[in-house]
Amino acid sequence: MSANAPADKKKGKTPRTPMPEQPAKVRVTNFSEVALGYTPELALKEAHRCIQCKKPLCVKGCPVEINIPGFIKKIVEGDLDASYKVLRDTNSLPAVCGRVCPQETQCEGNCILGKKGEPVAIGRLERFVADTFMAKDSCEQLTGAQACVMEREDLKVACIGAGPASLTVAGYLSALGIKVHVYEALHELGGVLVYGIPEFRLPKAIVRKEIDAMRAQGVEFHTNWVGGKTITVQDLLDQGFNAVFIGVGAGLPKFLRVPGENLIGVFSANEYLTRVNLGRAFNFPKTDTPAYTGKNVAVFGAGNVAMDAARTAKRLGADRVMIVYRRTEKEMPARLEELHHAKEEGIELMCLNAPVELVGDEKGWLKSLTVQKMMLGEPDESGRCSPIACDGQFCDIPCDMAVIAVGTGSNPLIGQTTPGLELNKWGYIVVNEETGETSIPGVFAGGDIVTGAATVISAMGAGRRAAKEIARKLLS
Amino acid sequence: MPSRILKKRSLIPGQTSELVLDAPHIAAKAKPGNFVILRVCENGERIPLTIADTDKKAGTITIVYLVLGKTTAHLETLKEGEEILDLCGPLGKDTDIHKLSGPVICVGGGTGIAAMHHIAKGHHMVGNHVVAIIGARNKDLLLFENELKRFCPEVLVSTDDGSYGHKGLVTELLEQRLKADPTVGEVVAVGPVPMMAAVARTTKPFGVKTTVSLNSIMVDGIGMCGACRVSVGGKTQFACVDGPEFDGQLVDFKELSSRLSAFKVMEQISYEEFKKSHVCKCSS
């Protein structure tokens, strides 16, 4: 131990290895991925910085409990296949997580090297390993995953929704030989990973590959099946599924409740991003789904979704894109990397401003925005300072497109068609927090439909907890 | 999942057609008032279309569309036996259908007559006396008259040019019918926005419950995007999950009609591109 100490100290001081990315000026003209990923040399260099803690705090910060020192050690040893195996042991979507997790508040936020210097770039290493592995065909991916599991055709589980929570359940249970059927309402699989997160942050090809690996593992996917409409929870139980997992997300967009938000040119972030990402409107008119191109664009909200919408608008040709936020940059909930990238791309932050009215022309098209100055008051229950309106301080801003990215509520479809399913007052599904089981025995839920809008990784964490419990019940 | 076209019938040549689609899982659940979202091809747009009829035994649904833009023009090129890439449904709340003490008047205009047909049939099935009032610009553009006659004791027709039935608007027939019969239990209207707005204006003095089925722009159709939002009684509602049917007296039709024009220019661009690239085989 003492022999290692000087070396460890040195490791803590080595700067983090930067990840190559497209220059800001170039990337605002395309939808290709911004961050390009580590080369093998860069990954090795960064992996060497990990001091292999005996009691790794990073793992505690990870909702799906990845053995982080374990997978990094394998990179150092040059065995990327083994490294991938360690990742896949607990994470069904490592290439996705390496890209979209808020590492600064999870694994990297807990890294001991971060106390005095910079934490190990765990997310970038995860991405590197997953991408390297995915470059191989899915057969190899399959054999590299859980080897030779006896298929249990007698056991079958249904997942409603094909987003991160359900995919985690499917990945986990199919690795144990349980037959999983996933029912997705949209025509593509991946949920928010494909309709919400833009190509420049998470290429759809990556999501497809992760899903292909699950398909190779025996998971059956059914698109255009709407949970609660085409198929209900009761239908699935009647069809003999041993358990049902509901992972339908929290789709219903919230609006600001200010005058003028139904004007033409005002979109929910979900509509705007779905048009561009799922409808591939950035290729219009080669593709059929149109998206609006604003010149002066205001985006309300400051989470990852707001950053995604703002950066998308820029790429579609907006001259000016403003993030209008009631608090300050410090309180913004977006991932640091996204905020950083957005600023580099010329997105303006209009902090301490609250929209009070959207103003239209006589034909109903948005033409300007009235905002009111805010100041920060005392911290509220969430620990963030609550904004207070400054009397009489209003400002008009020319604006022909606005995107509302202030969160989503629960989608009512499952609740409406599942008698006996306990919902809370906001319409979210009530579950046993440890097992994910709902008020209906054998029916589980997890992700945004339980917690309200949260992160990909927290949905995966919920999926993992539910999957463990389903496996325990079915296999014991 | 893809859906095969089992039958195709041209209702108005080159303009409006009816497709019978193989979709047992949708047919099993579909009720009057429901719609589907379809996507014709890989780069296609998702569009909503109301279900005009279902046959649960055969496992089919019927849709009727008017060629209006790229997607419907592409749909029109498909033949029996070919497939639609994605078909998703049934979506939307079912029509509230129950036994009424008086007749129900179902008003339909243009392609809306097809959607109205399914609702009218639902009312007939629970034993209501169904009066159908249908209108079009001229005789050749009138849909579903014979289908409605199969179960509606009264089918009243109007045309703008007087080439068939009453010369004038459906609302004139509606007003006459309401005046003649104070027992009318409900009025249902499906058609162009100005028609639905006019129906709501017409029924207002009579105090009859008036249901309209809205055709707002949709992307996902499952309550996720909010594109279809409409103001109903001053509240924002989503046509896809809260509707598509609402109380006609409470709908802000002006806003709806304005919102429907949001993508007009782009829809035109898309359609023109399609016409350039697609050689029409309709006449061959």
Interface residues (C-beta under 8 A of the other chain):
Chain A: A185 L186 H187 Y195 H222 T223 N224 W225 V226 K229 T230 I231 G251 L252 P253 F255 E261 N262 I264 G265 F267 S268 N270 E271 T274 R275 G279 R280 N283 F284 P285 K286 T287 D288 T289 P290 Y292 K363 G364 N411 P412 L413
Chain B: M1 H25 I26 K29 R39 N43 G44 E45 R46 K70 T71 L85 D86 L87 C88 G89 P90 L91 V219 D220 I222 G223 M224 C225 G226 A227 R229 S231 T236 F238 V241 E255 S258 R259 S261 A262 F263 M266 E267 I269 S270 E273
